[in-house]
Amino acid sequence: MTTPLTLTPDRSPQGTARLAVSGEIDMSNAGRLAEALDSGSGPLIVDLTGVEYLDSAGLSVLFAHAERLELIVPPLLGPLLSVSGLADLVTVHGLETNQPPRR
């Protein structure tokens, strides 16, 4: 059974391609996210503020496209992106700034 996932493409006020994602990203629908990310070229802002769950399959998709992504995340996903190392590869808006530095 596929987990509900909504993908809404649009443009930022500056004209950059943007993809708003909401629902849950898991192995049942990570392929849809990959297809959406593969469908364009150039920089892409991915707004994950509507995402309630992100598993390793979804995280793998984001890693595979890291060179062109800028992420907007809710507080729930910030620690996951930091611990996984994805936050070191992409610009992430919405990360908690009061976390201790990693060593």
N, C-alpha and C positions, 0 to 999 in steps of 0.2 A: 504494500500500500504506500502511495506517495504522500509525503508530508506536504501540507499547504505552503506554497511559496509564491510570492507575487514579485514580479520584476517589472519596473516601470522606467523606461528610458526617457530622458529629456536632456536639457542643456542648462548649465549654470548661467548666472547672469553675465559672466565673462565669455560665454560661448563654448566652454569645455563640455565634452560629452559627460553625461551623468547617468548613473543607474541607481534608482531607489529600490532597495530590497526589503521585503517584509515577510514575516513568518518564521519558519524554521529551515535551516540549511543542514541537510544530512545526506547520507549516502543514497537515499531514495530520490533526491532531486538535485544533487550537486552537478549532475550533467547539464541540467537546464541553466544553471549559473555559468558553467564553463562555456556553453554555447553563446550565452549573452555576452560574455567577456571576449570571446573569440570573434564575435560578429563585427567588431570595429577595430580601428587602429589609432594610435596616438594616445595621449593622456586620457585617463578616465577617472572620474570621481565616483566612488561607490559609497552610497549612503546606506549604512547598515543600522541606522537608528531604530528601524522597525523590526529588526531581527531579535527573536526571543531565544534562539538556540543555534549554536554553530558547532558541528562536530568535526572530526579530523578530515573527513571527505571534503567538507566545505573549506576548511583551512588549507588543504592541499590545492584546491582550485585557486584560492587567493595567492598562495605562494607561487604557483605556476605563472601568474600574470603580474607579479609584484613590480616588475620594471616599469609598468605604465600606470599603476594605481595610486590613487590618493584616497584614503578611507575616512569616513565620518562614522564614529562608533558610539553606542550608548555605554554608560558606565559598566554594564554587565559584561561586555566583550573586551574592555580595556585590559584586564589582567591576562586573559587568554592570548591576546595579541602580543603582549609584552613577554610572557613566559615562553611562547612559541618562537620568538625571535622575529616575527613578521613586522613588529613595530620598529625594528632596526633597519628594515629594508624599504619601508614605504612611509610617506607622511601620513600621520594618523591624527585626526582632530577628535577631541573628546576624551583623551586619556587623562586619568587622574594625575595631577602634577605633584601630589604630596606623597608619592611612593618613594621609598628609599632607593638610592642608586644601586644598580646591579653590579656585582663584582665578579 
